[in-house]
Amino acid sequence: MNIPIEQQPVEEPKQPPAGLRGKSTIFDTVFVGSGGIRAGWRAGVYASLVFVLVAAGQLATASLGFFPRINPRDLPPGPILLQELLLFLAALGAAAALGLVEGRSVGDYGLPLRRAFRGHFWQGAVWGFGEISFLVLLIAGVGGYVLGPMAEGAQVFLSAAQWLAVFLMVGLAEEYAFRGYLLTTLSAGMGFWPASVLLSLAFAAVHIGNPGENLMGLATVAVVGMFFCLTVRRTGDLWFAVGLHAAHDFGMAWVYSVPNSGTLIRDPLFSSALVGPAWLTGGSAGPEGSFLALVVLGLLFFLFAGIYRSEQPPRRLLG
């Protein structure tokens, strides 16, 4: 006898054993979130990969004699340029490798090529040089900075070109290493501002090893890191921060010829000196160790937030 279709028994789908239903492994709980591998683990892989690539580059160049011992109070441009170039290439390489896994381009992490050295970069450069000029002027106004004789001869132009290249690479390398892939990835996991605080503290921590650095200088570096993050939030990429970082360091170390995070460079423009108490001048750390640096940074936050009001989405390299 034929059974009507609607009355035919329907085979129930097989269910897994009760003990296995909905059960997640430790790997799923610890390493995997709703969006895949958790942001913290991806950031850790990135940082480790950057470290390995930098170490490999240093070993390779040292074997060729390109990493001589240097005096932190008399830094030559060549080795510093090479050191920052290795960091930049390592940061780019690690981002490219993880970007392949994540299905993203290098430009998703803050340095869109089509916007390179255009409006935001030059705006940042003006802000950076203006900020350090105003800070040095304040210190000089209360007798804490003495401008010495200016260097002479054609060597001045060569020195300027060399240190411009060095500090441009410093801006590119440090901004991309701290506020490129890491800021993008950690923001997805914990939110933009918590990630900014974490990375700014890490940014300050890497300056601890500078021989002339002090606690006030480290605090200033952390606050500067937060300001760099704000510029990323308001401009949509790293180019403003790169220009600001490069111009700030160039102005402080070469133009005004004062310590930069506890270090002094070779062949600056002037033979200048900081005189007076460390709370005013920054002492061996330089102007960033002065309490006036935090005052100027507070003003910088206020002005920038007022001028660059709207938040911008990240810029893509090929978008």
VOPAGU-2260 file (C-alpha; in pm, 1 decimal, decimal comma):
REM VOPAGU-2260
SITE   aa  ch    i         X         Y         Z
SITE  MET   A    0       0,0       0,0       0,0
SITE  ASN   A    1     129,1     343,8     -89,4
SITE  ILE   A    2     166,7     592,4     192,8
SITE  PRO   A    3      85,8     955,3     104,5
SITE  ILE   A    4     395,6    1166,7      76,4
SITE  GLU   A    5     295,7    1397,3     358,3
SITE  GLN   A    6     257,1    1097,0     588,4
SITE  GLN   A    7     587,2     927,2     505,9
SITE  PRO   A    8     820,5     914,3     807,8
SITE  VAL   A    9    1101,6    1166,9     793,6
SITE  GLU   A   10    1440,3    1044,2     906,1
SITE  GLU   A   11    1570,7    1260,5    1188,5
SITE  PRO   A   12    1919,5    1402,0    1134,6
SITE  LYS   A   13    2181,1    1227,5    1335,5
SITE  GLN   A   14    2282,8    1422,6    1646,7
SITE  PRO   A   15    2630,7    1411,6    1797,6
SITE  PRO   A   16    2664,6    1247,6    2135,9
SITE  ALA   A   17    2526,4    1461,4    2416,6
SITE  GLY   A   18    2870,7    1516,6    2565,7
SITE  LEU   A   19    3002,3    1671,2    2243,9
SITE  ARG   A   20    2715,3    1906,2    2158,4
SITE  GLY   A   21    2825,3    2273,6    2157,7
SITE  LYS   A   22    3153,0    2186,0    2322,9
SITE  SER   A   23    3443,3    2417,9    2234,9
SITE  THR   A   24    3806,8    2328,3    2270,6
SITE  ILE   A   25    4061,5    2524,2    2472,2
SITE  PHE   A   26    4202,5    2648,2    2141,6
SITE  ASP   A   27    3863,9    2790,5    2043,6
SITE  THR   A   28    3821,2    2961,1    2378,7
SITE  VAL   A   29    4169,3    3109,9    2411,1
SITE  PHE   A   30    4279,3    3177,1    2054,6
SITE  VAL   A   31    3965,1    3218,4    1843,7
SITE  GLY   A   32    3696,3    3485,9    1863,5
SITE  SER   A   33    3396,5    3571,7    1648,7
SITE  GLY   A   34    3624,8    3727,8    1387,0
SITE  GLY   A   35    3885,5    3451,6    1376,9
SITE  ILE   A   36    4216,9    3450,5    1561,0
SITE  ARG   A   37    4194,2    3699,5    1844,5
SITE  ALA   A   38    4354,5    4039,7    1790,0
SITE  GLY   A   39    4596,2    4004,4    2079,4
SITE  TRP   A   40    4748,7    3686,5    1939,7
SITE  ARG   A   41    4780,2    3836,2    1592,1
SITE  ALA   A   42    4950,3    4141,9    1740,1
SITE  GLY   A   43    5185,7    3914,3    1932,2
SITE  VAL   A   44    5274,2    3721,8    1617,7
SITE  TYR   A   45    5338,1    4050,3    1437,1
SITE  ALA   A   46    5565,3    4188,6    1710,3
SITE  SER   A   47    5758,5    3860,8    1724,9
SITE  LEU   A   48    5800,1    3852,8    1349,9
SITE  VAL   A   49    5925,1    4213,0    1344,7
SITE  PHE   A   50    6175,8    4128,1    1618,5
SITE  VAL   A   51    6302,5    3824,2    1429,2
SITE  LEU   A   52    6334,0    4014,6    1101,4
SITE  VAL   A   53    6519,3    4304,5    1266,8
SITE  ALA   A   54    6755,1    4065,3    1445,3
SITE  ALA   A   55    6823,7    3878,6    1120,3
SITE  GLY   A   56    6892,1    4205,0     940,1
SITE  GLN   A   57    7127,5    4322,5    1212,0
SITE  LEU   A   58    7318,8    3995,5    1207,2
SITE  ALA   A   59    7350,5    4011,2     830,0
SITE  THR   A   60    7467,9    4372,7     822,7
SITE  ALA   A   61    7696,5    4328,0    1124,6
SITE  SER   A   62    7868,6    4038,5     947,9
SITE  LEU   A   63    7948,4    4284,4     669,9
SITE  GLY   A   64    8083,2    4540,5     914,9
SITE  PHE   A   65    7795,4    4788,5     886,1
SITE  PHE   A   66    7711,7    4808,2    1257,6
SITE  PRO   A   67    8007,8    4968,3    1435,5
SITE  ARG   A   68    7993,3    5065,6    1802,8
SITE  ILE   A   69    7847,3    5413,3    1839,9
SITE  ASN   A   70    7851,9    5674,6    2112,0
SITE  PRO   A   71    7493,0    5777,4    2207,5
SITE  ARG   A   72    7620,0    6129,6    2276,0
SITE  ASP   A   73    7774,0    6153,6    1927,0
SITE  LEU   A   74    7543,9    5963,4    1691,4
SITE  PRO   A   75    7661,5    5934,4    1329,3
SITE  PRO   A   76    7392,2    5941,5    1057,0
SITE  GLY   A   77    7490,6    5627,1     864,2
SITE  PRO   A   78    7438,4    5355,9    1128,7
SITE  ILE   A   79    7121,1    5522,5    1257,2
SITE  LEU   A   80    6975,0    5537,0     905,8
SITE  LEU   A   81    7054,5    5168,9     855,5
SITE  GLN   A   82    6902,5    5074,9    1190,5
SITE  GLU   A   83    6577,0    5257,3    1118,1
SITE  LEU   A   84    6563,7    5121,4     763,0
SITE  LEU   A   85    6584,8    4766,6     900,1
SITE  LEU   A   86    6299,3    4838,7    1139,7
SITE  PHE   A   87    6086,0    4987,4     862,5
SITE  LEU   A   88    6145,3    4696,0     627,4
SITE  ALA   A   89    6075,6    4446,8     906,2
SITE  ALA   A   90    5752,4    4624,9    1000,2
SITE  LEU   A   91    5639,7    4632,3     636,6
SITE  GLY   A   92    5740,1    4271,8     575,2
SITE  ALA   A   93    5559,0    4141,2     882,1
SITE  ALA   A   94    5245,7    4337,9     790,8
SITE  ALA   A   95    5258,3    4206,0     434,0
SITE  ALA   A   96    5291,7    3846,2     554,9
SITE  LEU   A   97    5001,4    3870,9     798,6
SITE  GLY   A   98    4801,5    4070,6     547,8
SITE  LEU   A   99    4815,9    3774,3     310,0
SITE  VAL   A  100    4665,2    3553,6     578,8
SITE  GLU   A  101    4401,2    3812,3     671,4
SITE  GLY   A  102    4316,9    3905,1     312,9
SITE  ARG   A  103    4426,2    4267,2     356,1
SITE  SER   A  104    4680,1    4489,6     186,7
SITE  VAL   A  105    4972,1    4669,8     347,1
SITE  GLY   A  106    4784,4    4994,3     289,2
SITE  ASP   A  107    4511,2    4887,3     529,3
SITE  TYR   A  108    4760,0    4942,8     809,3
SITE  GLY   A  109    4818,6    5313,2     765,1
SITE  LEU   A  110    5053,3    5409,3     481,3
SITE  PRO   A  111    4851,6    5445,0     158,9
SITE  LEU   A  112    5103,7    5489,5    -120,6
SITE  ARG   A  113    4885,7    5726,8    -324,1
SITE  ARG   A  114    4886,2    5973,3     -34,0
SITE  ALA   A  115    5260,4    5952,4      30,6
SITE  PHE   A  116    5431,3    6286,1     100,3
SITE  ARG   A  117    5122,1    6484,0      13,2
SITE  GLY   A  118    4898,1    6714,7     217,9
SITE  HIS   A  119    4887,7    6538,7     553,4
SITE  PHE   A  120    5261,3    6471,1     555,5
SITE  TRP   A  121    5351,0    6836,9     504,4
SITE  GLN   A  122    5086,8    6952,9     749,2
SITE  GLY   A  123    5237,1    6720,3    1006,3
SITE  ALA   A  124    5585,9    6850,3     930,9
SITE  VAL   A  125    5471,8    7208,7     995,5
SITE  TRP   A  126    5308,8    7106,6    1323,7
SITE  GLY   A  127    5614,2    6908,3    1433,8
SITE  PHE   A  128    5866,9    7182,3    1365,0
SITE  GLY   A  129    5635,9    7445,6    1509,0
SITE  GLU   A  130    5586,5    7245,1    1828,5
SITE  ILE   A  131    5957,1    7192,5    1900,4
SITE  SER   A  132    6035,1    7554,2    1808,3
SITE  PHE   A  133    5774,2    7682,7    2052,1
SITE  LEU   A  134    5901,8    7451,4    2327,3
SITE  VAL   A  135    6265,1    7560,5    2281,7
SITE  LEU   A  136    6152,3    7923,9    2271,3
SITE  LEU   A  137    5972,9    7882,3    2606,0
SITE  ILE   A  138    6281,3    7724,8    2764,5
SITE  ALA   A  139    6502,8    7998,7    2619,9
SITE  GLY   A  140    6262,5    8265,2    2748,4
SITE  VAL   A  141    6340,9    8170,5    3106,8
SITE  GLY   A  142    6713,6    8134,6    3043,5
SITE  GLY   A  143    6732,4    7757,8    2999,3
SITE  TYR   A  144    6864,0    7747,1    2641,9
SITE  VAL   A  145    7175,8    7912,6    2505,0
SITE  LEU   A  146    7221,5    7929,7    2129,0
SITE  GLY   A  147    7585,9    7874,7    2039,8
SITE  PRO   A  148    7778,0    7949,3    1719,3
SITE  MET   A  149    7645,7    7809,6    1392,6
SITE  ALA   A  150    7839,0    7554,1    1190,3
SITE  GLU   A  151    8003,5    7685,8     875,1
SITE  GLY   A  152    8104,4    7558,6     532,7
SITE  ALA   A  153    7958,2    7316,6     281,9
SITE  GLN   A  154    7950,8    7044,4     547,6
SITE  VAL   A  155    7639,1    7211,1     688,6
SITE  PHE   A  156    7436,4    7125,2     376,6
SITE  LEU   A  157    7563,0    6768,9     368,2
SITE  SER   A  158    7484,7    6725,1     736,7
SITE  ALA   A  159    7133,7    6868,7     690,3
SITE  ALA   A  160    7060,9    6631,6     401,6
SITE  GLN   A  161    7191,2    6329,9     593,4
SITE  TRP   A  162    6990,0    6401,2     906,5
SITE  LEU   A  163    6677,4    6483,9     709,3
SITE  ALA   A  164    6700,4    6137,8     556,2
SITE  VAL   A  165    6764,7    5979,7     895,8
SITE  PHE   A  166    6471,4    6144,3    1070,2
SITE  LEU   A  167    6237,0    6079,4     779,9
SITE  MET   A  168    6322,2    5712,0     816,9
SITE  VAL   A  169    6274,0    5739,0    1194,3
SITE  GLY   A  170    5924,5    5876,7    1134,3
SITE  LEU   A  171    5834,8    5606,2     884,0
SITE  ALA   A  172    5980,5    5317,1    1084,2
SITE  GLU   A  173    5855,5    5405,4    1431,1
SITE  GLU   A  174    5511,2    5518,4    1322,2
SITE  TYR   A  175    5447,4    5209,0    1112,6
SITE  ALA   A  176    5594,1    4972,5    1372,8
SITE  PHE   A  177    5384,2    5111,3    1660,3
SITE  ARG   A  178    5078,6    5262,8    1495,5
SITE  GLY   A  179    5042,9    5063,4    1173,8
SITE  TYR   A  180    4946,4    4696,7    1194,7
SITE  LEU   A  181    4945,5    4693,8    1574,4
SITE  LEU   A  182    4707,2    4987,1    1618,3
SITE  THR   A  183    4475,7    4858,5    1344,6
SITE  THR   A  184    4464,4    4505,2    1485,6
SITE  LEU   A  185    4443,1    4585,3    1856,7
SITE  SER   A  186    4173,7    4846,2    1790,1
SITE  ALA   A  187    3957,2    4570,5    1643,6
SITE  GLY   A  188    3999,6    4365,0    1959,6
SITE  MET   A  189    3991,8    4617,2    2244,6
SITE  GLY   A  190    3884,9    4949,9    2093,9
SITE  PHE   A  191    4089,2    5235,1    1952,6
SITE  TRP   A  192    4173,5    5429,2    2268,6
SITE  PRO   A  193    4265,0    5132,8    2491,8
SITE  ALA   A  194    4491,2    5013,1    2209,7
SITE  SER   A  195    4638,8    5362,6    2182,6
SITE  VAL   A  196    4720,0    5370,7    2554,2
SITE  LEU   A  197    4884,0    5028,2    2541,4
SITE  LEU   A  198    5094,9    5110,1    2237,0
SITE  SER   A  199    5192,7    5454,1    2370,4
SITE  LEU   A  200    5322,9    5291,1    2689,2
SITE  ALA   A  201    5516,3    5042,6    2476,4
SITE  PHE   A  202    5650,0    5332,2    2267,9
SITE  ALA   A  203    5780,6    5496,7    2584,9
SITE  ALA   A  204    5922,4    5167,1    2710,9
SITE  VAL   A  205    6153,2    5123,0    2411,7
SITE  HIS   A  206    6315,0    5457,5    2501,7
SITE  ILE   A  207    6415,3    5336,5    2848,9
SITE  GLY   A  208    6745,2    5206,7    2716,5
SITE  ASN   A  209    6857,8    5551,3    2595,8
SITE  PRO   A  210    7142,9    5649,8    2830,8
SITE  GLY   A  211    7029,3    6007,0    2896,5
SITE  GLU   A  212    6654,9    5943,4    2923,9
SITE  ASN   A  213    6464,8    6022,8    3247,1
SITE  LEU   A  214    6117,7    5965,3    3392,9
SITE  MET   A  215    5975,1    6296,5    3275,3
SITE  GLY   A  216    6109,3    6230,4    2927,0
SITE  LEU   A  217    5947,6    5886,4    2921,0
SITE  ALA   A  218    5616,3    6034,1    3032,7
SITE  THR   A  219    5637,6    6288,3    2751,8
SITE  VAL   A  220    5713,6    6015,8    2498,0
SITE  ALA   A  221    5401,4    5827,3    2610,2
SITE  VAL   A  222    5187,2    6139,8    2573,8
SITE  VAL   A  223    5340,7    6210,2    2232,7
SITE  GLY   A  224    5244,0    5855,6    2136,2
SITE  MET   A  225    4884,1    5932,4    2229,1
SITE  PHE   A  226    4895,5    6245,7    2017,4
SITE  PHE   A  227    5022,4    6044,9    1720,0
SITE  CYS   A  228    4727,8    5808,4    1768,1
SITE  LEU   A  229    4488,9    6104,0    1770,1
SITE  THR   A  230    4627,9    6219,3    1435,4
SITE  VAL   A  231    4564,1    5872,6    1291,1
SITE  ARG   A  232    4208,0    5884,6    1422,4
SITE  ARG   A  233    4139,8    6225,4    1269,5
SITE  THR   A  234    4327,2    6195,4     937,4
SITE  GLY   A  235    4269,7    5828,4     852,6
SITE  ASP   A  236    4634,4    5734,2     797,5
SITE  LEU   A  237    4988,2    5769,3     933,2
SITE  TRP   A  238    5121,9    6039,2     701,0
SITE  PHE   A  239    5048,9    6331,8     932,3
SITE  ALA   A  240    5220,6    6148,3    1219,1
SITE  VAL   A  241    5520,3    6059,2    1000,1
SITE  GLY   A  242    5571,6    6422,5     898,4
SITE  LEU   A  243    5527,3    6547,7    1254,2
SITE  HIS   A  244    5763,2    6286,2    1399,8
SITE  ALA   A  245    6035,9    6351,5    1143,2
SITE  ALA   A  246    6018,7    6732,5    1168,0
SITE  HIS   A  247    6006,8    6729,7    1547,4
SITE  ASP   A  248    6318,6    6511,9    1576,7
SITE  PHE   A  249    6505,7    6700,8    1304,2
SITE  GLY   A  250    6426,3    7035,9    1463,8
SITE  MET   A  251    6524,4    6923,8    1811,5
SITE  ALA   A  252    6840,2    6729,9    1728,8
SITE  TRP   A  253    6984,6    6913,6    1426,8
SITE  VAL   A  254    6840,2    7266,5    1414,3
SITE  TYR   A  255    6829,0    7345,0    1786,6
SITE  SER   A  256    7107,8    7096,7    1861,8
SITE  VAL   A  257    6978,2    6965,6    2194,4
SITE  PRO   A  258    6945,9    6608,2    2325,7
SITE  ASN   A  259    6673,8    6396,3    2168,4
SITE  SER   A  260    6553,0    6125,9    2409,6
SITE  GLY   A  261    6890,2    6136,3    2579,3
SITE  THR   A  262    7102,2    6119,1    2263,2
SITE  LEU   A  263    7306,5    6378,8    2076,6
SITE  ILE   A  264    7382,0    6372,4    1704,4
SITE  ARG   A  265    7700,9    6448,9    1516,4
SITE  ASP   A  266    7741,5    6775,3    1321,6
SITE  PRO   A  267    7429,6    6970,4    1432,1
SITE  LEU   A  268    7358,1    7320,9    1307,9
SITE  PHE   A  269    7450,5    7498,6    1632,9
SITE  SER   A  270    7668,8    7435,3    1936,1
SITE  SER   A  271    7385,9    7494,3    2181,0
SITE  ALA   A  272    7348,5    7422,3    2550,8
SITE  LEU   A  273    7073,6    7369,3    2807,3
SITE  VAL   A  274    7140,7    7543,3    3138,4
SITE  GLY   A  275    6941,3    7533,4    3458,6
SITE  PRO   A  276    6743,7    7274,8    3655,3
SITE  ALA   A  277    6640,0    6953,4    3484,6
SITE  TRP   A  278    6268,1    7013,2    3553,4
SITE  LEU   A  279    6296,6    7318,1    3326,7
SITE  THR   A  280    6544,5    7210,6    3060,0
SITE  GLY   A  281    6491,8    6834,7    3063,7
SITE  GLY   A  282    6853,5    6777,8    3159,5
SITE  SER   A  283    7026,0    6495,4    2976,6
SITE  ALA   A  284    6695,6    6385,7    2818,0
SITE  GLY   A  285    6657,0    6715,8    2634,4
SITE  PRO   A  286    6347,6    6936,5    2604,2
SITE  GLU   A  287    6108,9    6641,6    2613,5
SITE  GLY   A  288    6216,7    6593,9    2976,9
SITE  SER   A  289    6103,4    6945,8    3067,3
SITE  PHE   A  290    5769,4    7000,1    3239,7
SITE  LEU   A  291    5707,4    7261,6    2970,1
SITE  ALA   A  292    5692,1    6978,9    2714,9
SITE  LEU   A  293    5369,9    6851,0    2872,7
SITE  VAL   A  294    5226,8    7203,4    2871,1
SITE  VAL   A  295    5302,2    7239,5    2500,1
SITE  LEU   A  296    5158,6    6894,9    2427,5
SITE  GLY   A  297    4838,1    6988,7    2607,6
SITE  LEU   A  298    4809,0    7292,0    2383,5
SITE  LEU   A  299    4883,7    7073,9    2080,6
SITE  PHE   A  300    4600,8    6832,8    2168,6
SITE  PHE   A  301    4359,8    7122,8    2208,8
SITE  LEU   A  302    4452,1    7288,6    1878,3
SITE  PHE   A  303    4460,1    6970,8    1673,1
SITE  ALA   A  304    4128,8    6839,9    1807,3
SITE  GLY   A  305    3970,6    7175,3    1728,8
SITE  ILE   A  306    4104,0    7198,7    1372,8
SITE  TYR   A  307    4075,3    6832,6    1268,1
SITE  ARG   A  308    3727,2    6766,3    1403,6
SITE  SER   A  309    3593,7    6466,0    1214,8
SITE  GLU   A  310    3717,1    6109,2    1239,4
SITE  GLN   A  311    3828,8    5953,8     912,5
SITE  PRO   A  312    3813,4    5592,2     795,7
SITE  PRO   A  313    4145,0    5418,8     722,6
SITE  ARG   A  314    4290,7    5487,0     376,1
SITE  ARG   A  315    4364,8    5186,1     157,1
SITE  LEU   A  316    4681,9    5151,5     -44,8
SITE  LEU   A  317    4505,4    5044,6    -362,9
SITE  GLY   A  318    4152,5    5156,3    -284,5
